Amino acid sequence: MKRKILCAAAAAVILIAYFIFLFLYTKKDYNGAPSISFDTGHIELSVQDDAGALLEGVTASDPEDGDLTDQVLIDSISVFDDQGRRTVRYVVFDSENTPAQAERTLSYTDYTPPVIGLTGSLVVDNLSDVELNRLGSATSCVDGDISNRLNVKIGTLQEDSVRLNFSVTDSTGTEASLSVSCDYDRSVYLADIVLGNYLLYLPAGETYDLRSNIRDIIISKQSRMELLDEVEIQSGVDFSKPGTYEVYYYLASDTGSSGRAKGIVVIQ
């Protein structure tokens, strides 16, 4: 009887020891997880810096795997908070896929809001949504070309013009908007007046030669820049007063070739 009791006790001890060993061997406690640390909790960068700059001053390690710094990834970057800062979340995994996360804040020294542009003249002979949507473009100093995020709300046709309301938001959560009038004109123009910029942004007080914005005059697929001085420019731009202004370019040459283009000047 005693022998059976001793055998049972020994078996129980062995079983308990086995489970303790198995637990310690297969399960890490909290202190065994990887960790991420920073040399500073806030960084200031230029929008020109590449993604590698976000990883400067970041280190990671694991008790078993050692240094994991070169395996740290950027998990997410938030929009701006009320202080104009973004939160950058970092993540790293050890050899057992145990994750560690840490966050720090980011601000830019030279951030500017996204910029909406125009790809063509605001005189069209086609009012389809596809054609009107193609008139807009957008860029962000942090995201690059964000034209695919541009929203366009098209108004109803009134007196041969339709209002286009453009808006776009970049990854910082900053929105830009622009409202312009697009003219509907089905006249046949043999001259194509090509502008260098269909939407110009200028600081208040800075003058600009609107004629210099004409990049080319094309008639029958031939450049006719000798007609540059014949282009009539109608504009109410006040270079000293912030606002959005329309600029019309007209050509009625002695050859009978006429042309029309329309651009926008925004005084900031």
DAPEGI-V48101 format. One record per residue. N is the residue number from 1. RES is the residue in one letter. D_FIRST is the distance of its C-alpha to the first C-alpha in Angstrom with 1 decimal. Layout:
<<N RES D_FIRST> <N RES D_FIRST>>
This chain:
<<1 M 0.0> <2 K 3.8> <3 R 5.3> <4 K 5.2> <5 I 6.4> <6 L 8.7> <7 C 9.9> <8 A 10.7> <9 A 12.4> <10 A 14.3> <11 A 15.4> <12 A 16.6> <13 V 18.5> <14 I 20.0> <15 L 21.1> <16 I 22.6> <17 A 24.4> <18 Y 25.7> <19 F 27.2> <20 I 28.7> <21 F 30.3> <22 L 31.5> <23 F 33.0> <24 L 34.7> <25 Y 36.0> <26 T 37.4> <27 K 38.7> <28 K 41.4> <29 D 41.9> <30 Y 45.4> <31 N 46.5> <32 G 45.8> <33 A 48.4> <34 P 51.9> <35 S 54.7> <36 I 58.5> <37 S 60.9> <38 F 64.7> <39 D 67.2> <40 T 69.0> <41 G 68.1> <42 H 71.6> <43 I 73.8> <44 E 77.5> <45 L 78.6> <46 S 81.8> <47 V 81.8> <48 Q 82.9> <49 D 79.6> <50 D 77.3> <51 A 73.7> <52 G 72.6> <53 A 74.0> <54 L 71.4> <55 L 68.7> <56 E 70.4> <57 G 68.4> <58 V 65.2> <59 T 62.1> <60 A 58.5> <61 S 55.4> <62 D 51.7> <63 P 48.9> <64 E 47.9> <65 D 51.1> <66 G 53.5> <67 D 57.1> <68 L 57.7> <69 T 61.2> <70 D 62.9> <71 Q 60.6> <72 V 61.6> <73 L 63.3> <74 I 65.6> <75 D 63.9> <76 S 66.7> <77 I 69.8> <78 S 70.8> <79 V 74.2> <80 F 76.2> <81 D 75.1> <82 D 77.6> <83 Q 78.1> <84 G 78.9> <85 R 75.6> <86 R 73.2> <87 T 69.4> <88 V 68.0> <89 R 64.3> <90 Y 62.6> <91 V 59.4> <92 V 57.3> <93 F 54.2> <94 D 51.7> <95 S 50.2> <96 E 47.6> <97 N 50.3> <98 T 49.4> <99 P 52.7> <100 A 54.5> <101 Q 57.7> <102 A 60.3> <103 E 63.8> <104 R 67.0> <105 T 70.5> <106 L 73.6> <107 S 77.3> <108 Y 80.4> <109 T 83.4> <110 D 85.8> <111 Y 84.5> <112 T 87.1> <113 P 86.6> <114 P 86.7> <115 V 90.2> <116 I 91.6> <117 G 94.3> <118 L 96.6> <119 T 96.9> <120 G 100.2> <121 S 103.3> <122 L 103.1> <123 V 105.8> <124 V 104.3> <125 D 105.6> <126 N 102.2> <127 L 100.2> <128 S 97.0> <129 D 93.8> <130 V 92.8> <131 E 96.1> <132 L 95.9> <133 N 92.3> <134 R 93.3> <135 L 95.7> <136 G 92.9> <137 S 90.8> <138 A 88.5> <139 T 87.1> <140 S 84.7> <141 C 84.6> <142 V 80.8> <143 D 80.3> <144 G 83.4> <145 D 84.9> <146 I 83.5> <147 S 86.2> <148 N 83.5> <149 R 82.4> <150 L 85.9> <151 N 86.5> <152 V 90.0> <153 K 91.3> <154 I 94.5> <155 G 97.0> <156 T 99.6> <157 L 102.9> <158 Q 105.7> <159 E 109.2> <160 D 108.2> <161 S 105.3> <162 V 101.6> <163 R 99.3> <164 L 96.3> <165 N 93.6> <166 F 91.2> <167 S 88.0> <168 V 85.2> <169 T 82.1> <170 D 80.5> <171 S 76.9> <172 T 77.6> <173 G 78.3> <174 T 82.0> <175 E 84.5> <176 A 88.1> <177 S 90.6> <178 L 94.1> <179 S 96.5> <180 V 99.5> <181 S 102.2> <182 C 102.5> <183 D 105.9> <184 Y 106.3> <185 D 109.4> <186 R 110.2> <187 S 113.4> <188 V 113.8> <189 Y 113.8> <190 L 114.9> <191 A 114.0> <192 D 110.4> <193 I 110.2> <194 V 107.0> <195 L 105.6> <196 G 103.6> <197 N 101.5> <198 Y 101.6> <199 L 99.9> <200 L 100.8> <201 Y 99.1> <202 L 101.4> <203 P 101.2> <204 A 103.8> <205 G 106.9> <206 E 106.6> <207 T 109.4> <208 Y 109.0> <209 D 111.5> <210 L 110.5> <211 R 112.7> <212 S 110.6> <213 N 107.7> <214 I 109.4> <215 R 107.8> <216 D 109.9> <217 I 112.4> <218 I 112.0> <219 I 114.7> <220 S 114.4> <221 K 111.4> <222 Q 113.6> <223 S 113.2> <224 R 116.2> <225 M 115.6> <226 E 119.4> <227 L 119.3> <228 L 117.1> <229 D 119.9> <230 E 120.8> <231 V 117.5> <232 E 118.0> <233 I 115.2> <234 Q 114.8> <235 S 112.4> <236 G 112.1> <237 V 109.6> <238 D 109.9> <239 F 108.3> <240 S 108.1> <241 K 106.3> <242 P 102.7> <243 G 102.4> <244 T 102.2> <245 Y 105.5> <246 E 106.7> <247 V 108.8> <248 Y 111.0> <249 Y 112.5> <250 Y 115.5> <251 L 117.5> <252 A 120.8> <253 S 122.4> <254 D 125.9> <255 T 124.3> <256 G 123.2> <257 S 119.5> <258 S 117.7> <259 G 114.3> <260 R 112.1> <261 A 108.8> <262 K 107.0> <263 G 104.6> <264 I 103.0> <265 V 103.3> <266 V 100.8> <267 I 102.1> <268 Q 99.1>>
